[in-house]
Amino acid sequence: MRVCDTGWFRDDSSARPATMGVSCAMTGGSSGGSWVTSTGAVASVVSYGYQGLKNVPFGPHQEGEAQQLYNQARSSP
């Protein structure tokens, strides 16, 4: 398992919906890996990167949406 202890780096407002990037050296194969905040909330998952922007994976903002999905799954029988 690989961990990057980092913070938000930049937004990609050209993506729809807008995504955020973090400074981390994870590359191909890390897609779908979660970004967990210091409070344990899922902020995003690795989705894509740009060839000309090394060590900056991008992913969708998921803060509230991920928590809502978790709560729904947890309450389902």
FITI-222438 format. One record per residue: x, y, z of N, C-alpha, C, O in turn; residue number from 1. Coordinates in steps of 0.02 Angstrom, whole numbers, plus 50000, padded with zeros to 5 digits. Layout:
<pavexs>
n_px X; n_py Y; n_pz Z; ca_px X; ca_py Y; ca_pz Z; c_px X; c_py Y; c_pz Z; o_px X; o_py Y; o_pz Z; k NUM;
...
</pavexs>
This chain:
<pavexs>
n_px 50042; n_py 49942; n_pz 50000; ca_px 50000; ca_py 50000; ca_pz 50000; c_px 50045; c_py 50062; c_pz 50000; o_px 50098; o_py 50063; o_pz 50031; k 1;
n_px 50022; n_py 50112; n_pz 49965; ca_px 50061; ca_py 50174; ca_pz 49960; c_px 50019; c_py 50231; c_pz 49988; o_px 49959; o_py 50234; o_pz 49978; k 2;
n_px 50052; n_py 50277; n_pz 50022; ca_px 50017; ca_py 50333; ca_pz 50053; c_px 50053; c_py 50398; c_pz 50034; o_px 50114; o_py 50401; o_pz 50034; k 3;
n_px 50014; n_py 50449; n_pz 50019; ca_px 50041; ca_py 50516; ca_pz 50009; c_px 50009; c_py 50560; c_pz 50063; o_px 49948; o_py 50565; o_pz 50067; k 4;
n_px 50050; n_py 50591; n_pz 50103; ca_px 50025; ca_py 50638; ca_pz 50154; c_px 50033; c_py 50707; c_pz 50125; o_px 50086; o_py 50738; o_pz 50129; k 5;
n_px 49979; n_py 50731; n_pz 50096; ca_px 49982; ca_py 50794; ca_pz 50058; c_px 49916; c_py 50831; c_pz 50064; o_px 49868; o_py 50805; o_pz 50092; k 6;
n_px 49914; n_py 50889; n_pz 50038; ca_px 49853; ca_py 50929; ca_pz 50038; c_px 49832; c_py 50946; c_pz 49967; o_px 49863; o_py 50926; o_pz 49918; k 7;
n_px 49777; n_py 50982; n_pz 49963; ca_px 49751; ca_py 51004; ca_pz 49899; c_px 49805; c_py 51043; c_pz 49863; o_px 49842; o_py 51082; o_pz 49894; k 8;
n_px 49809; n_py 51034; n_pz 49797; ca_px 49860; ca_py 51067; ca_pz 49756; c_px 49828; c_py 51118; c_pz 49709; o_px 49849; o_py 51176; o_pz 49706; k 9;
n_px 49777; n_py 51096; n_pz 49672; ca_px 49744; ca_py 51140; ca_pz 49624; c_px 49678; c_py 51110; c_pz 49601; o_px 49667; o_py 51050; o_pz 49609; k 10;
n_px 49635; n_py 51151; n_pz 49573; ca_px 49572; ca_py 51128; ca_pz 49543; c_px 49580; c_py 51124; c_pz 49468; o_px 49621; o_py 51160; o_pz 49439; k 11;
n_px 49542; n_py 51081; n_pz 49437; ca_px 49538; ca_py 51077; ca_pz 49364; c_px 49469; c_py 51098; c_pz 49344; o_px 49423; o_py 51057; o_pz 49339; k 12;
n_px 49460; n_py 51163; n_pz 49333; ca_px 49394; ca_py 51190; ca_pz 49317; c_px 49373; c_py 51175; c_pz 49246; o_px 49316; o_py 51188; o_pz 49227; k 13;
n_px 49418; n_py 51147; n_pz 49205; ca_px 49399; ca_py 51128; ca_pz 49136; c_px 49361; c_py 51062; c_pz 49136; o_px 49325; o_py 51048; o_pz 49088; k 14;
n_px 49367; n_py 51023; n_pz 49188; ca_px 49330; ca_py 50959; ca_pz 49193; c_px 49259; c_py 50974; c_pz 49215; o_px 49246; o_py 51022; o_pz 49250; k 15;
n_px 49213; n_py 50932; n_pz 49194; ca_px 49143; ca_py 50939; ca_pz 49214; c_px 49119; c_py 50874; c_pz 49244; o_px 49114; o_py 50824; o_pz 49207; k 16;
n_px 49103; n_py 50870; n_pz 49307; ca_px 49108; ca_py 50924; ca_pz 49356; c_px 49180; c_py 50939; c_pz 49372; o_px 49225; o_py 50899; o_pz 49357; k 17;
n_px 49193; n_py 50997; n_pz 49402; ca_px 49261; ca_py 51017; ca_pz 49419; c_px 49293; c_py 50964; c_pz 49465; o_px 49259; o_py 50934; o_pz 49506; k 18;
n_px 49358; n_py 50955; n_pz 49457; ca_px 49394; ca_py 50907; ca_pz 49498; c_px 49450; c_py 50941; c_pz 49535; o_px 49465; o_py 51000; o_pz 49523; k 19;
n_px 49482; n_py 50905; n_pz 49582; ca_px 49538; ca_py 50933; ca_pz 49618; c_px 49599; c_py 50889; c_pz 49609; o_px 49593; o_py 50829; o_pz 49597; k 20;
n_px 49657; n_py 50919; n_pz 49615; ca_px 49719; ca_py 50883; ca_pz 49609; c_px 49760; c_py 50888; c_pz 49673; o_px 49756; o_py 50937; o_pz 49709; k 21;
n_px 49799; n_py 50836; n_pz 49686; ca_px 49844; ca_py 50836; ca_pz 49744; c_px 49914; c_py 50822; c_pz 49720; o_px 49924; o_py 50791; o_pz 49667; k 22;
n_px 49962; n_py 50844; n_pz 49758; ca_px 50032; ca_py 50831; ca_pz 49742; c_px 50051; c_py 50763; c_pz 49769; o_px 50057; o_py 50754; o_pz 49830; k 23;
n_px 50060; n_py 50713; n_pz 49724; ca_px 50075; ca_py 50645; ca_pz 49745; c_px 50105; c_py 50607; c_pz 49685; o_px 50083; o_py 50616; o_pz 49628; k 24;
n_px 50154; n_py 50566; n_pz 49699; ca_px 50190; ca_py 50531; ca_pz 49645; c_px 50157; c_py 50466; c_pz 49624; o_px 50190; o_py 50424; o_pz 49593; k 25;
n_px 50094; n_py 50455; n_pz 49639; ca_px 50059; ca_py 50395; ca_pz 49616; c_px 50047; c_py 50400; c_pz 49541; o_px 50032; o_py 50453; o_pz 49516; k 26;
n_px 50055; n_py 50344; n_pz 49507; ca_px 50049; ca_py 50344; ca_pz 49434; c_px 49997; c_py 50292; c_pz 49413; o_px 49954; o_py 50273; o_pz 49452; k 27;
n_px 50001; n_py 50270; n_pz 49350; ca_px 49955; ca_py 50221; ca_pz 49324; c_px 49948; c_py 50161; c_pz 49370; o_px 49997; o_py 50136; o_pz 49397; k 28;
n_px 49887; n_py 50139; n_pz 49380; ca_px 49874; ca_py 50084; ca_pz 49426; c_px 49845; c_py 50108; c_pz 49492; o_px 49818; o_py 50068; o_pz 49531; k 29;
n_px 49850; n_py 50173; n_pz 49505; ca_px 49823; ca_py 50199; ca_pz 49567; c_px 49751; c_py 50223; c_pz 49560; o_px 49720; o_py 50245; o_pz 49609; k 30;
n_px 49723; n_py 50219; n_pz 49500; ca_px 49654; ca_py 50242; ca_pz 49489; c_px 49606; c_py 50206; c_pz 49535; o_px 49609; o_py 50145; o_pz 49544; k 31;
n_px 49561; n_py 50246; n_pz 49563; ca_px 49511; ca_py 50218; ca_pz 49609; c_px 49534; c_py 50220; c_pz 49681; o_px 49493; o_py 50209; o_pz 49726; k 32;
n_px 49597; n_py 50234; n_pz 49693; ca_px 49622; ca_py 50239; ca_pz 49762; c_px 49593; c_py 50299; c_pz 49796; o_px 49589; o_py 50353; o_pz 49766; k 33;
n_px 49572; n_py 50291; n_pz 49858; ca_px 49536; ca_py 50346; ca_pz 49891; c_px 49583; c_py 50398; c_pz 49921; o_px 49641; o_py 50383; o_pz 49937; k 34;
n_px 49558; n_py 50458; n_pz 49928; ca_px 49591; ca_py 50513; ca_pz 49962; c_px 49552; c_py 50524; c_pz 50025; o_px 49495; o_py 50547; o_pz 50023; k 35;
n_px 49581; n_py 50510; n_pz 50080; ca_px 49547; ca_py 50515; ca_pz 50145; c_px 49575; c_py 50575; c_pz 50183; o_px 49635; o_py 50585; o_pz 50186; k 36;
n_px 49530; n_py 50614; n_pz 50212; ca_px 49550; ca_py 50673; ca_pz 50249; c_px 49572; c_py 50653; c_pz 50320; o_px 49565; o_py 50596; o_pz 50340; k 37;
n_px 49599; n_py 50701; n_pz 50356; ca_px 49621; ca_py 50688; ca_pz 50424; c_px 49564; c_py 50669; c_pz 50470; o_px 49575; o_py 50640; o_pz 50524; k 38;
n_px 49502; n_py 50684; n_pz 50451; ca_px 49444; ca_py 50665; ca_pz 50491; c_px 49416; c_py 50597; c_pz 50471; o_px 49368; o_py 50573; o_pz 50502; k 39;
n_px 49444; n_py 50566; n_pz 50419; ca_px 49421; ca_py 50501; ca_pz 50396; c_px 49370; c_py 50503; c_pz 50341; o_px 49346; o_py 50451; o_pz 50319; k 40;
n_px 49352; n_py 50563; n_pz 50318; ca_px 49304; ca_py 50570; ca_pz 50263; c_px 49338; c_py 50558; c_pz 50196; o_px 49397; o_py 50574; o_pz 50188; k 41;
n_px 49302; n_py 50529; n_pz 50148; ca_px 49328; ca_py 50520; ca_pz 50081; c_px 49319; c_py 50585; c_pz 50042; o_px 49262; o_py 50607; o_pz 50032; k 42;
n_px 49374; n_py 50615; n_pz 50022; ca_px 49372; ca_py 50678; ca_pz 49985; c_px 49366; c_py 50666; c_pz 49910; o_px 49334; o_py 50705; o_pz 49875; k 43;
n_px 49398; n_py 50612; n_pz 49886; ca_px 49399; ca_py 50597; ca_pz 49814; c_px 49430; c_py 50529; c_pz 49803; o_px 49447; o_py 50494; o_pz 49850; k 44;
n_px 49438; n_py 50511; n_pz 49740; ca_px 49475; ca_py 50451; ca_pz 49719; c_px 49518; c_py 50471; c_pz 49659; o_px 49500; o_py 50516; o_pz 49622; k 45;
n_px 49573; n_py 50436; n_pz 49650; ca_px 49616; ca_py 50449; ca_pz 49593; c_px 49577; c_py 50433; c_pz 49529; o_px 49552; o_py 50377; o_pz 49522; k 46;
n_px 49572; n_py 50481; n_pz 49484; ca_px 49533; ca_py 50472; ca_pz 49424; c_px 49576; c_py 50480; c_pz 49360; o_px 49572; o_py 50438; o_pz 49315; k 47;
n_px 49616; n_py 50532; n_pz 49356; ca_px 49656; ca_py 50544; ca_pz 49295; c_px 49714; c_py 50590; c_pz 49311; o_px 49719; o_py 50617; o_pz 49367; k 48;
n_px 49757; n_py 50599; n_pz 49263; ca_px 49813; ca_py 50646; ca_pz 49269; c_px 49829; c_py 50674; c_pz 49200; o_px 49803; o_py 50651; o_pz 49150; k 49;
n_px 49873; n_py 50723; n_pz 49199; ca_px 49896; ca_py 50752; ca_pz 49136; c_px 49969; c_py 50734; c_pz 49126; o_px 50009; o_py 50740; o_pz 49172; k 50;
n_px 49986; n_py 50714; n_pz 49066; ca_px 50055; ca_py 50694; ca_pz 49050; c_px 50104; c_py 50752; c_pz 49064; o_px 50159; o_py 50740; o_pz 49088; k 51;
n_px 50084; n_py 50813; n_pz 49049; ca_px 50128; ca_py 50870; ca_pz 49059; c_px 50129; c_py 50897; c_pz 49130; o_px 50165; o_py 50945; o_pz 49144; k 52;
n_px 50090; n_py 50867; n_pz 49174; ca_px 50087; ca_py 50889; ca_pz 49244; c_px 50102; c_py 50829; c_pz 49288; o_px 50057; o_py 50796; o_pz 49312; k 53;
n_px 50166; n_py 50817; n_pz 49297; ca_px 50188; ca_py 50756; ca_pz 49333; c_px 50171; c_py 50759; c_pz 49407; o_px 50172; o_py 50812; o_pz 49438; k 54;
n_px 50155; n_py 50701; n_pz 49435; ca_px 50143; ca_py 50692; ca_pz 49506; c_px 50085; c_py 50733; c_pz 49533; o_px 50086; o_py 50755; o_pz 49590; k 55;
n_px 50033; n_py 50742; n_pz 49491; ca_px 49972; ca_py 50776; ca_pz 49513; c_px 49912; c_py 50736; c_pz 49488; o_px 49887; o_py 50748; o_pz 49433; k 56;
n_px 49888; n_py 50687; n_pz 49527; ca_px 49827; ca_py 50651; ca_pz 49508; c_px 49765; c_py 50694; c_pz 49524; o_px 49766; o_py 50734; o_pz 49571; k 57;
n_px 49713; n_py 50687; n_pz 49483; ca_px 49652; ca_py 50724; ca_pz 49492; c_px 49594; c_py 50677; c_pz 49507; o_px 49595; o_py 50619; o_pz 49487; k 58;
n_px 49544; n_py 50703; n_pz 49541; ca_px 49484; ca_py 50664; ca_pz 49555; c_px 49426; c_py 50710; c_pz 49572; o_px 49437; o_py 50768; o_pz 49589; k 59;
n_px 49365; n_py 50684; n_pz 49568; ca_px 49305; ca_py 50724; ca_pz 49582; c_px 49298; c_py 50740; c_pz 49656; o_px 49317; o_py 50700; o_pz 49699; k 60;
n_px 49269; n_py 50798; n_pz 49670; ca_px 49252; ca_py 50815; ca_pz 49739; c_px 49197; c_py 50768; c_pz 49762; o_px 49145; o_py 50762; o_pz 49729; k 61;
n_px 49207; n_py 50734; n_pz 49818; ca_px 49157; ca_py 50685; ca_pz 49841; c_px 49138; c_py 50693; c_pz 49914; o_px 49102; o_py 50650; o_pz 49941; k 62;
n_px 49159; n_py 50744; n_pz 49946; ca_px 49150; ca_py 50750; ca_pz 50018; c_px 49080; c_py 50731; c_pz 50041; o_px 49071; o_py 50679; o_pz 50073; k 63;
n_px 49031; n_py 50771; n_pz 50025; ca_px 48962; ca_py 50759; ca_pz 50047; c_px 48930; c_py 50700; c_pz 50013; o_px 48893; o_py 50662; o_pz 50045; k 64;
n_px 48943; n_py 50691; n_pz 49950; ca_px 48913; ca_py 50636; ca_pz 49912; c_px 48937; c_py 50568; c_pz 49938; o_px 48896; o_py 50522; o_pz 49944; k 65;
n_px 49000; n_py 50562; n_pz 49952; ca_px 49027; ca_py 50498; ca_pz 49978; c_px 48997; c_py 50482; c_pz 50046; o_px 48980; o_py 50424; o_pz 50060; k 66;
n_px 48990; n_py 50532; n_pz 50089; ca_px 48961; ca_py 50521; ca_pz 50155; c_px 48889; c_py 50499; c_pz 50149; o_px 48867; o_py 50454; o_pz 50185; k 67;
n_px 48852; n_py 50530; n_pz 50105; ca_px 48782; ca_py 50512; ca_pz 50094; c_px 48775; c_py 50441; c_pz 50069; o_px 48732; o_py 50404; o_pz 50092; k 68;
n_px 48816; n_py 50420; n_pz 50022; ca_px 48815; ca_py 50352; ca_pz 49996; c_px 48832; c_py 50302; c_pz 50051; o_px 48800; o_py 50250; o_pz 50057; k 69;
n_px 48883; n_py 50317; n_pz 50091; ca_px 48901; ca_py 50274; ca_pz 50147; c_px 48843; c_py 50266; c_pz 50196; o_px 48828; o_py 50210; o_pz 50218; k 70;
n_px 48812; n_py 50321; n_pz 50213; ca_px 48755; ca_py 50318; ca_pz 50260; c_px 48698; c_py 50276; c_pz 50233; o_px 48667; o_py 50238; o_pz 50270; k 71;
n_px 48684; n_py 50282; n_pz 50168; ca_px 48630; ca_py 50243; ca_pz 50138; c_px 48647; c_py 50169; c_pz 50138; o_px 48605; o_py 50127; o_pz 50154; k 72;
n_px 48709; n_py 50152; n_pz 50120; ca_px 48730; ca_py 50082; ca_pz 50119; c_px 48730; c_py 50053; c_pz 50189; o_px 48712; o_py 49995; o_pz 50198; k 73;
n_px 48750; n_py 50091; n_pz 50237; ca_px 48753; ca_py 50068; ca_pz 50306; c_px 48684; c_py 50053; c_pz 50334; o_px 48676; o_py 50007; o_pz 50375; k 74;
n_px 48634; n_py 50090; n_pz 50314; ca_px 48567; ca_py 50082; ca_pz 50340; c_px 48526; c_py 50030; c_pz 50301; o_px 48471; o_py 50012; o_pz 50323; k 75;
n_px 48552; n_py 50006; n_pz 50246; ca_px 48516; ca_py 49955; ca_pz 50205; c_px 48526; c_py 49886; c_pz 50237; o_px 48580; o_py 49870; o_pz 50262; k 76;
n_px 48472; n_py 49844; n_pz 50235; ca_px 48478; ca_py 49777; ca_pz 50265; c_px 48524; c_py 49732; c_pz 50224; o_px 48534; o_py 49674; o_pz 50242; k 77;
</pavexs>
